[in-house]
Amino acid sequence: MPRQSISLANQNDEWLKKQVKSEEFSSKSEAINYLIKQARSQEEYYEFVRNKIDSGEKSGFAKKQTREEMLTEFKKDLPDV
């Protein structure tokens, strides 16, 4: 695993120390790797949502439906329980 040297603001360093002391993480490196993983995961989710929004906007307006028609359409894709 590549080693990195980083500078942290005092309050961030103190927060990391508290996480290790409380045994939330076994080391500062573990905590930082976890935080980076969470940020990457969030970024991937936002990209997924942006793509869905773009796709929806490009597909144009939906046809006019009654509540019952919409409910029937939504239910057809649900698994039978």
PyMOL commands that set and color helices and strands:
alter all, ss='L'
color gray80, all
select helices_A, chain A and resi 10-21+28-58+67-76
alter helices_A, ss='H'
color red, helices_A
deselect
rebuild
show_as cartoon
